[in-house]
Amino acid sequence: MKKIQMVDLNGQYQAIKEQVNTSLATIMETSAFINGPDVKAFQQELENYLGVKHVIPCANGTDALQIAMMGLGLEPGDEVITADFTFAATVEVIALLQLTPVLVDVEPDTFNIDIAAVERAITQKTKAIVPVHLFGQCANMDAILELAEKHNLYVIEDNAQAIGANYTSKNGKKQKAGTIGHVGSTSFFPSKNLGCYGDGGAIFTNDDELAYTLRGIVNHGMYKRYHHDVIGVNSRLDSMQAAVLRAKLPKLDGYCAARREAARKYNKAFEGQEHIIRPKTVNGCGGICDTCDCHVFHQYTLKITNGKRDGLAEHFNQNEIPYGVYYPIPLHRQKAYLDDRYDEADFPVTNQLIHQVISLPMHTELDDEQINHITATLIEYVNG
Ligand SMILES: *Cc1c(COP(=O)(O)O)cnc(C)c1O
């Protein structure tokens, strides 16, 4: 059996090798390292793929979130609601901008932000909601947009994990994840579903005025050379990363399909298992089917409900099966983000998930032998 890896990017590289190597050589020959033609071309190609008016490339997904918040003109003391169960980047940039992060609980089956908890957290000071489309599927955007409209809030989608996923609204309208709220952000970190060979990120919006503001902010607040109208940052996607992304973007739907296929096989293997709860897909099909495109499985995350998650992790270590525990500590209990406003009773779901979740190897190169080995090892241990 081929050695199992959590993320295996070599197969993808082999399939685009010629194009990538040629593009990188051209960039080196022409010294167009920054703001070269590949960056502009990628921007347009991604706009077309997503069906969004503006893509603003930047240096990474964390910057993308920060710049989005800067562009919306949020001010110190403004409250921004986001999920307790996510990667720290989301809450980090809120705090860095001296906005007030307000963490709320998530749903037990999708792991996405809980709408009732968001509603309870809204105050006079609330200015924005940041749903994180965790593990590859959208949060309940219909409900979030409804709340946002009612309370006059911005919606900033952290789409670092769900690029390529679709969201079908109640009215039947189908949109790409990250293009539904006022502004969306993504990351092109190598292990993300659309990853480059270093760091990269982008911001999406359909708002012309906001796009103009954001393009200045990424470039030191310059709208005219050496005229600095607002405080900006330096956040660029470099030409080499753009060239890699240009080679990969036409294959993104294929990558997503390969991930879904692996998820479908995992799901089938765990069917009927009492203590192994499979990830729930909620939008579009209500379950995994061959045509569903609502979940792109950045992670395939199970819940182990009989207290054996930690033992399973150790068993995987011994058997050289990689896994991830995303996330082991809720953000509201991270030292940097402690706040008297939080009450443990407000986080029953996150506090349970951290002991139950385990993410299995997930990438575009998994074969049946590997999947069978992983699922058999897991089932035997959990029921043993
Ligand atoms: C990866 C990730 C980010 C940050 O992206 P970087 O490119 O690493 O800065 C932000 N939010 C979520 C949910 C992520 O998974």
The ligand as an ORCA input file, in Angstrom:
! r2SCAN-3c Opt
* xyz 0 1
  C      -6.254     28.535      6.721
  C      -7.292     29.371      7.337
  C      -7.128     30.764      7.483
  C      -5.834     31.479      7.246
  O      -5.254     31.336      6.026
  P      -3.682     31.630      5.852
  O      -3.494     31.705      4.385
  O      -2.954     30.507      6.492
  O      -3.399     32.941      6.519
  C      -8.189     31.496      7.968
  N      -9.346     30.919      8.318
  C      -9.528     29.585      8.219
  C     -10.849     29.010      8.619
  C      -8.520     28.771      7.736
  O      -8.714     27.449      7.650
*
